[in-house]
Amino acid sequence: MTNVTAVSVFILLGFSAVPESRLLSMAAFLLIYVAAVLGNVCVVAAITLDARLHTPMYFFLKHLSLVDICSMSTTLPRAIMATFLGSGEISLPACASQLFAFVCLGATEGFLTTSMAYDRCLAIYRPLVYGAAMSPQTCVSLVAVAWGSGLLFSAFHTANTFSLPFCGPNVIDHFFCDIPPLLRLACDRAEAHEAAGFAVSGCVIMSCFALTTLSYVRILATVLQIRSAAGRRKAFSTCSSHLATVLLFYGTGSSAYMRPIARYSPLQGRLAALFYSILTPSLNPLIYSLRNQDMKAALRKLYFQVSS
């Protein structure tokens, strides 16, 4: 039998395998990270300070921005620092912790977007009972369920991934500890673990996507019954930003986690991760601010309060 040494430290290759482009990518992602964090912090502050935004829709948006801040902070600062220092070493416990936090936050975002779709559906389809149905207690309960479900989902995937033995080579062709590149480093055959992870992810992702789709089918059917064009535009404009976020979230995330490991490409995996771990959290503040007059007014008010 061939002797193998268990891996206790992994090497993350970072943003690029080309040394000449690492400093440039480090500077670019540092700017993106700072801009994304500032944007999401402004959204949280504006919603918190402006009493007009104390509604269920903005309550969910505030938590979505908090999740985006934490999600980016889980992966980007360490990757940027590793690029700057020229060392991508990460211990096995730290790698497991990073995976747990990232998957938990990603799953929580998925559950939050589903809750936001339900909120928009009730606001348009059942406006007369909306206030009673989406009470503060209901909103808090939905957010608590989102966080609790994210923790359970992440606990399963972390245990499923790190119950496998890892041996050399210990190089992760990625800029953070993610499930697909880690499964490729397992010493033993990982088909059973991959199948279990695929089944659980498929059930959760498809359930959230199905509920979101049903909500939008009901929204569309209700909007089409509105006789005036202005009324249809106003009704649909309240959920267009959320729809853009949903398309970004599911379009980029599913391409990474719903693909068999045998067909996993390190380059494609890194590019997909750039979208779902960096681009989506960075764009959310813009998506929810550009066409939202209430949010624009709250942000202007926040700017004058800070600058005065």
C-alpha positions as CSV (number, residue, x, y, z in Angstrom):
1,M,0.0,0.0,0.0
2,T,1.3,3.5,-0.9
3,N,1.8,5.7,2.1
4,V,0.1,9.1,2.0
5,T,0.5,12.0,4.3
6,A,-2.6,13.8,5.4
7,V,-2.8,17.4,4.4
8,S,-2.9,20.0,7.3
9,V,-2.2,23.1,5.1
10,F,-3.6,24.1,1.7
11,I,-2.1,26.4,-0.8
12,L,-4.6,28.8,-2.5
13,L,-3.4,29.9,-6.0
14,G,-5.3,33.2,-5.7
15,F,-7.0,35.2,-8.4
16,S,-4.7,34.2,-11.2
17,A,-2.2,31.5,-11.9
18,V,-0.1,34.0,-13.9
19,P,2.4,35.8,-11.5
20,E,2.6,38.9,-13.6
21,S,-1.1,39.7,-13.3
22,R,-1.4,39.1,-9.5
23,L,-0.6,42.6,-8.4
24,L,-2.9,44.1,-10.9
25,S,-5.7,41.8,-9.9
26,M,-5.0,42.5,-6.2
27,A,-5.4,46.2,-6.7
28,A,-8.6,45.8,-8.8
29,F,-10.3,43.5,-6.3
30,L,-9.2,45.7,-3.4
31,L,-11.0,48.6,-5.0
32,I,-14.1,46.5,-5.8
33,Y,-14.2,45.2,-2.2
34,V,-14.0,48.7,-0.7
35,A,-16.6,50.1,-3.1
36,A,-18.9,47.1,-2.5
37,V,-18.6,47.3,1.3
38,L,-19.2,51.1,1.3
39,G,-22.2,50.7,-1.0
40,N,-23.8,48.0,1.1
41,V,-23.1,49.9,4.4
42,C,-24.8,53.0,2.9
43,V,-27.8,50.9,2.0
44,V,-28.0,49.5,5.6
45,A,-27.5,53.0,7.1
46,A,-30.1,54.7,4.8
47,I,-32.7,52.1,5.6
48,T,-32.0,52.2,9.3
49,L,-32.1,56.0,9.6
50,D,-35.0,56.8,7.2
51,A,-38.4,56.1,8.8
52,R,-40.0,55.9,5.4
53,L,-38.0,52.8,4.5
54,H,-39.2,50.9,7.6
55,T,-41.2,48.5,5.5
56,P,-40.9,44.7,4.9
57,M,-39.3,45.1,1.5
58,Y,-36.5,47.3,2.9
59,F,-36.2,45.2,6.0
60,F,-35.3,42.2,3.8
61,L,-33.0,44.4,1.7
62,K,-31.1,45.6,4.8
63,H,-30.4,42.0,5.8
64,L,-29.4,41.1,2.2
65,S,-26.8,43.9,2.3
66,L,-25.5,42.7,5.6
67,V,-25.2,39.2,4.1
68,D,-23.3,40.6,1.1
69,I,-20.9,42.5,3.4
70,C,-20.1,39.4,5.4
71,S,-19.9,37.1,2.3
72,M,-17.3,39.3,0.6
73,S,-15.4,39.8,3.8
74,T,-15.2,36.0,4.2
75,T,-13.2,35.5,1.0
76,L,-11.7,38.7,-0.5
77,P,-9.6,40.2,2.4
78,R,-7.7,37.0,2.9
79,A,-7.2,36.5,-0.9
80,I,-6.0,40.0,-1.3
81,M,-3.6,39.8,1.6
82,A,-2.3,36.4,0.4
83,T,-1.6,38.0,-3.0
84,F,0.2,40.9,-1.4
85,L,2.4,38.7,0.8
86,G,3.0,36.1,-1.9
87,S,1.7,33.3,0.4
88,G,-1.6,31.5,-0.1
89,E,-1.2,29.1,2.8
90,I,-4.4,28.3,4.8
91,S,-4.7,25.7,7.5
92,L,-7.3,22.9,7.2
93,P,-9.4,24.3,10.1
94,A,-9.3,27.8,8.7
95,C,-10.2,26.4,5.3
96,A,-13.2,24.6,6.8
97,S,-14.3,27.7,8.7
98,Q,-14.1,29.8,5.5
99,L,-16.1,27.2,3.6
100,F,-18.7,27.1,6.3
101,A,-19.1,30.8,6.5
102,F,-19.3,31.3,2.8
103,V,-21.8,28.6,2.1
104,C,-23.9,29.7,5.1
105,L,-24.0,33.3,3.8
106,G,-24.7,32.2,0.2
107,A,-27.6,29.9,1.3
108,T,-29.0,32.6,3.6
109,E,-29.0,35.0,0.6
110,G,-31.0,32.5,-1.4
111,F,-33.6,32.1,1.3
112,L,-33.8,35.9,1.7
113,T,-34.4,36.4,-2.0
114,T,-37.2,33.9,-1.8
115,S,-38.7,35.8,1.2
116,M,-38.4,39.0,-0.8
117,A,-40.3,37.4,-3.8
118,Y,-43.1,36.3,-1.4
119,D,-43.2,39.8,0.0
120,R,-43.6,41.4,-3.5
121,C,-46.2,38.8,-4.4
122,L,-48.3,39.6,-1.4
123,A,-47.9,43.4,-1.9
124,I,-49.2,43.1,-5.5
125,Y,-51.6,40.2,-5.4
126,R,-53.1,40.7,-1.9
127,P,-52.6,44.4,-1.1
128,L,-55.6,44.6,1.3
129,V,-54.1,41.9,3.6
130,Y,-50.5,42.8,3.0
131,G,-50.0,44.8,6.2
132,A,-51.4,42.1,8.4
133,A,-49.7,39.2,6.6
134,M,-46.2,40.9,6.5
135,S,-46.2,42.1,10.1
136,P,-42.9,42.9,11.9
137,Q,-43.1,39.5,13.6
138,T,-43.5,37.7,10.3
139,C,-40.6,39.5,8.8
140,V,-38.3,38.7,11.7
141,S,-39.5,35.1,11.6
142,L,-38.7,34.8,7.8
143,V,-35.2,36.3,8.4
144,A,-34.6,33.9,11.3
145,V,-35.6,31.0,9.2
146,A,-33.3,32.1,6.4
147,W,-30.3,32.3,8.8
148,G,-31.2,29.0,10.5
149,S,-31.6,27.2,7.2
150,G,-28.4,28.7,5.9
151,L,-26.5,27.4,9.0
152,L,-28.0,23.9,8.6
153,F,-27.3,23.8,4.9
154,S,-23.7,24.9,5.5
155,A,-23.1,22.5,8.3
156,F,-24.1,19.6,6.0
157,H,-21.8,20.7,3.2
158,T,-18.9,21.4,5.5
159,A,-19.2,18.0,7.2
160,N,-19.7,16.3,3.8
161,T,-16.6,17.9,2.3
162,F,-14.2,17.7,5.2
163,S,-15.1,14.1,6.2
164,L,-13.1,13.1,3.2
165,P,-9.3,12.5,3.6
166,F,-7.0,15.0,1.8
167,C,-3.5,14.2,0.7
168,G,-0.9,15.8,-1.6
169,P,-0.9,17.7,-3.8
170,N,-2.5,20.3,-1.5
171,V,-2.9,23.1,-4.0
172,I,-6.4,24.6,-4.4
173,D,-6.8,26.2,-7.8
174,H,-9.0,28.9,-6.5
175,F,-8.9,32.1,-4.4
176,F,-10.8,30.7,-1.5
177,C,-11.9,27.3,-0.1
178,D,-14.8,26.2,-2.2
179,I,-16.6,22.9,-2.5
180,P,-15.8,21.8,-6.1
181,P,-11.9,22.4,-6.0
182,L,-11.8,20.7,-2.5
183,L,-13.6,17.6,-3.7
184,R,-11.1,17.2,-6.5
185,L,-8.2,17.0,-3.9
186,A,-9.8,14.1,-1.9
187,C,-7.6,11.0,-1.7
188,D,-10.5,8.6,-1.7
189,R,-13.2,8.4,-4.3
190,A,-15.6,11.3,-3.6
191,E,-18.6,10.1,-5.8
192,A,-20.8,9.4,-2.8
193,H,-20.1,12.7,-1.1
194,E,-20.5,14.5,-4.4
195,A,-23.9,12.8,-5.0
196,A,-25.1,13.7,-1.5
197,G,-24.0,17.3,-1.9
198,F,-25.6,17.5,-5.3
199,A,-28.9,16.0,-4.1
200,V,-29.1,18.4,-1.1
201,S,-28.1,21.5,-3.1
202,G,-30.5,20.5,-5.9
203,C,-33.4,20.2,-3.5
204,V,-32.7,23.4,-1.8
205,I,-31.9,25.5,-4.9
206,M,-34.8,24.1,-6.9
207,S,-37.2,24.6,-4.0
208,C,-36.2,28.3,-3.6
209,F,-36.2,28.8,-7.3
210,A,-39.7,27.2,-7.7
211,L,-41.2,29.3,-4.9
212,T,-39.6,32.5,-6.4
213,T,-40.9,31.5,-9.9
214,L,-44.4,30.8,-8.5
215,S,-44.4,34.2,-6.8
216,Y,-43.5,36.0,-10.1
217,V,-46.1,34.0,-12.0
218,R,-48.7,35.3,-9.6
219,I,-47.2,38.8,-9.9
220,L,-47.3,38.8,-13.7
221,A,-50.8,37.5,-13.8
222,T,-51.9,40.2,-11.4
223,V,-50.0,43.0,-13.3
224,L,-51.5,41.9,-16.6
225,Q,-55.0,42.4,-15.1
226,I,-54.3,46.1,-14.4
227,R,-55.9,48.1,-17.1
228,S,-53.8,51.2,-17.1
229,A,-50.3,51.1,-18.6
230,A,-49.0,53.4,-15.9
231,G,-50.4,51.2,-13.2
232,R,-48.7,48.1,-14.7
233,R,-45.4,49.9,-14.9
234,K,-45.7,51.1,-11.3
235,A,-46.6,47.6,-10.0
236,F,-43.8,45.9,-11.9
237,S,-41.2,48.5,-11.0
238,T,-41.5,47.5,-7.4
239,C,-40.1,44.1,-8.1
240,S,-37.8,44.7,-11.1
241,S,-34.7,45.2,-8.9
242,H,-35.4,42.0,-7.0
243,L,-35.9,40.1,-10.3
244,A,-32.5,41.3,-11.5
245,T,-30.9,40.1,-8.2
246,V,-32.6,36.7,-8.5
247,L,-31.3,36.2,-12.1
248,L,-27.8,37.2,-11.1
249,F,-27.8,35.0,-8.0
250,Y,-29.2,31.8,-9.5
251,G,-27.5,32.3,-12.9
252,T,-24.0,32.4,-11.4
253,G,-24.4,30.2,-8.4
254,S,-26.1,27.3,-10.1
255,S,-23.4,27.2,-12.8
256,A,-20.8,26.4,-10.1
257,Y,-22.7,24.1,-7.7
258,M,-24.9,22.2,-10.1
259,R,-22.1,20.9,-12.3
260,P,-20.5,17.4,-11.8
261,I,-17.0,17.5,-10.4
262,A,-15.8,15.4,-13.4
263,R,-16.7,18.4,-15.6
264,Y,-15.3,21.0,-13.3
265,S,-12.8,23.4,-14.9
266,P,-10.5,25.4,-12.5
267,L,-10.6,28.4,-14.9
268,Q,-14.4,28.3,-15.3
269,G,-14.8,27.7,-11.6
270,R,-12.7,30.7,-10.7
271,L,-14.6,32.9,-13.2
272,A,-18.0,31.7,-11.9
273,A,-16.8,32.4,-8.4
274,L,-15.9,36.0,-9.4
275,F,-19.5,36.5,-10.4
276,Y,-21.4,34.9,-7.5
277,S,-19.0,35.9,-4.7
278,I,-17.9,39.4,-5.9
279,L,-20.0,40.7,-8.8
280,T,-23.5,40.0,-7.3
281,P,-22.8,41.5,-3.9
282,S,-21.1,44.5,-5.5
283,L,-24.0,45.2,-7.9
284,N,-26.9,44.8,-5.4
285,P,-26.5,48.4,-4.0
286,L,-26.6,49.8,-7.5
287,I,-29.5,47.6,-8.6
288,Y,-31.7,48.6,-5.7
289,S,-30.7,52.3,-5.9
290,L,-30.7,53.3,-9.5
291,R,-34.4,53.0,-10.2
292,N,-35.7,53.4,-6.7
293,Q,-36.7,57.0,-5.9
294,D,-37.2,56.3,-2.2
295,M,-33.8,54.8,-1.8
296,K,-32.2,57.6,-3.8
297,A,-33.8,60.1,-1.5
298,A,-32.7,58.2,1.6
299,L,-29.1,58.0,0.3
300,R,-29.1,61.8,-0.5
301,K,-30.4,62.5,3.0
302,L,-27.6,60.2,4.5
303,Y,-25.0,62.0,2.4
304,F,-26.0,65.4,3.6
305,Q,-26.1,64.2,7.2
306,V,-22.6,62.7,6.9
307,S,-21.1,65.7,5.1
308,S,-22.7,68.4,7.3
